[in-house]
Amino acid sequence: MKDGLYGVKFQTPFGAGAGVIVKNGDRVAGGDTAFAWDGSLNVANDVLGGQLNVQRHDQGMPSVFGPLNTFVLTFHGSGGEEAATLTASTPSAPGVNMTIEMKLLKAA
């Protein structure tokens, strides 16, 4: 995957949302209207994996994982140079899976 700014759409059975994430090497950081994210993204032969540390910054906005304020999200999936499709989960919400679509908005 190229380094740059990505638009992100995500969904769980509790709801959907969207945000942005910046990829720089194997580091990623971004957020949406309620949460900030930072972590790692590893790419090998178009197979992606990594973790995000997720921290609430707006108590008034709902979470697609229910009543969580801070959690670690683990994800994996596939992608090309400018897009990715991922599945994610957190031990803080057992049995709740998230689907994620990433699309490059601006290359670094």
Buried (B, 14 or more C-beta within 10 A) or exposed (E): BEBBBBBBEBBBEEEEBEBBBBBEEEEBBBBBEBBBBBBEBEBEEEEBBBBBBBEBEEEEEEBBBEEBEEBEBBBEBEBEEBBBEBEBBBEBBEEBEBBBBBEBBEEE
